[in-house]
Amino acid sequence: MKEEAVDLGIWDKLTRVVMLLLVVASAVGIGYLCVPLIQQNARMRQRNLELEAHIQREEDAARQLKASLDALRSDPKAVERLAREKLGYAKPGEVVIRFQEPTASAPAAP
């Protein structure tokens, strides 16, 4: 026996169009729900990069401080230099001259 195809006419075409529209609407709905998450992800990635750069700067500063501390612990000349620069100390017989920046409110001498 031969089976004959049943022609549903317009109903078959309408069913296909409705199914296509449902798939498109589902895709748009999922996309609409995902956009805020994608934007949040981009903001978090940017913040992560900023924090990594900050961590790198702090690690560099820590290395410099550690090097300074190691120099002060082991090098007497470093201690002497620090005492002279920061505390204004001098050896006996030396004169310490301190220079100050002129203040902006003081009028210039004629």
CORZIJO-V613098 format. One record per residue. N is the residue number from 1. RES is the residue in three letters. SS is DSSP state (H for helix, E for strand, C for the rest). OMEGA is omega in radians with two decimals (999 if undefined). BURIAL is b if it has 24 or more other ideal C-beta (glycine too) atoms within 12 Angstrom, else e. Layout:
N	RES	SS	OMEGA	BURIAL
N	RES	SS	OMEGA	BURIAL
This chain:
1	MET	C	3.12	e
2	LYS	C	3.06	e
3	GLU	C	3.13	e
4	GLU	C	3.11	e
5	ALA	C	3.13	e
6	VAL	C	3.13	e
7	ASP	C	3.14	e
8	LEU	C	3.07	e
9	GLY	C	-3.03	e
10	ILE	H	-3.10	e
11	TRP	H	3.10	e
12	ASP	H	3.13	e
13	LYS	H	3.12	e
14	LEU	H	3.11	e
15	THR	H	3.12	e
16	ARG	H	3.14	e
17	VAL	H	3.14	e
18	VAL	H	3.12	e
19	MET	H	3.10	e
20	LEU	H	3.12	e
21	LEU	H	3.08	e
22	LEU	H	3.12	e
23	VAL	H	3.14	e
24	VAL	H	3.14	e
25	ALA	H	3.10	e
26	SER	H	3.13	e
27	ALA	H	3.12	e
28	VAL	H	3.12	e
29	GLY	H	3.11	e
30	ILE	H	3.10	e
31	GLY	H	3.14	e
32	TYR	H	3.11	e
33	LEU	H	-3.08	e
34	CYS	H	-3.08	e
35	VAL	H	3.11	e
36	PRO	H	3.11	e
37	LEU	H	3.12	e
38	ILE	H	3.12	e
39	GLN	H	3.10	e
40	GLN	H	3.11	e
41	ASN	H	3.13	e
42	ALA	H	3.11	e
43	ARG	H	-3.14	e
44	MET	H	3.09	e
45	ARG	H	3.12	e
46	GLN	H	3.13	e
47	ARG	H	3.11	e
48	ASN	H	3.11	e
49	LEU	H	3.11	e
50	GLU	H	-3.13	e
51	LEU	H	3.10	e
52	GLU	H	3.09	e
53	ALA	H	3.11	e
54	HIS	H	3.10	e
55	ILE	H	-3.14	e
56	GLN	H	3.12	e
57	ARG	H	-3.14	e
58	GLU	H	3.09	e
59	GLU	H	3.09	e
60	ASP	H	3.12	e
61	ALA	H	3.13	e
62	ALA	H	3.11	e
63	ARG	H	3.13	e
64	GLN	H	3.12	e
65	LEU	H	3.11	e
66	LYS	H	3.11	e
67	ALA	H	3.10	e
68	SER	H	3.13	e
69	LEU	H	3.10	e
70	ASP	H	3.13	e
71	ALA	H	3.14	e
72	LEU	H	3.13	e
73	ARG	H	-2.98	e
74	SER	H	-3.03	e
75	ASP	C	3.14	e
76	PRO	H	3.12	e
77	LYS	H	3.09	e
78	ALA	H	3.10	e
79	VAL	H	3.13	e
80	GLU	H	-3.14	e
81	ARG	H	3.13	e
82	LEU	H	3.13	e
83	ALA	H	3.14	e
84	ARG	H	-3.06	e
85	GLU	H	-3.01	e
86	LYS	H	-3.03	e
87	LEU	H	3.12	e
88	GLY	C	3.14	e
89	TYR	C	3.11	e
90	ALA	C	3.05	e
91	LYS	C	3.10	e
92	PRO	C	3.13	e
93	GLY	C	3.11	e
94	GLU	C	3.09	e
95	VAL	C	3.13	e
96	VAL	C	3.11	e
97	ILE	C	-3.13	e
98	ARG	C	3.08	e
99	PHE	C	3.12	e
100	GLN	C	3.07	e
101	GLU	C	3.08	e
102	PRO	C	3.14	e
103	THR	C	-3.09	e
104	ALA	C	-3.09	e
105	SER	C	-3.12	e
106	ALA	C	3.10	e
107	PRO	C	3.14	e
108	ALA	C	-3.14	e
109	ALA	C	-3.14	e
110	PRO	C	999	e
